[in-house]
Amino acid sequence: MGVYGEGLDAKPHLRNFTFQKLVTDIKEDEAPVKLPVPADKWADFWKHGEWNELKASIVGNPPKVTTYIKGIKFMEYTDTEKRLPDSGGIALQVHGGGDSTKEFVRYRNIKVRKLN
């Protein structure tokens, strides 16, 4: 639940944790928002193999991006420049690694709402 400038020369690129060899093991990274879940409690918080609720709020252009996992704020970033047009598509992406024939991500109950 970081903020990645995919296709934008990797700007911005912010995250407050990095996965280790397993998705149940993370290390804390330095970021504008401190990791709200201690790394040693991650396996209890993130239910690997189960549904986890993710939320992102993107407001304005340049955008203010706020991300949440299970209602807990993980990242908040306000960009300083307009990098993309005011309208366009929405895409879901997972940055993998490892054996892609054995790993996958599923999404359900996706909702998009325009903010006033």
Phi, psi and omega in degrees: 000042174270190178239119184236132176272065181300123181078009182238042183056033177059032177236129351284168176214097184229136172203151181253005173207158177231134175291145173267211183295330180243149179290351177269003181230123180231164169235146181283137175249157176284131182203167179300332176244122180297145177304119185281348179241122179303140183306324181286351177255000185303315183299329177283328183280307182274116183272088181299132180084359178239177178279134175236139182270126178241145179217141175226139176239123179237115186234129174083177177206101014296145188274151164256119184248127177232131180239150182223146168237123180053038177080001180257128182292126178254329182209144172218126184214133173246118181287160181254354179219154178277116184253338184228162176296167181288344178223159181164195184272170175238135180228148174251135184216146172240135175267111187268220189142163180079202184272104183290350176279346182244352183242140178204165178232139177238148177237149175211161177052047180281130180231136176237130182227134175280130180270144178281000000 
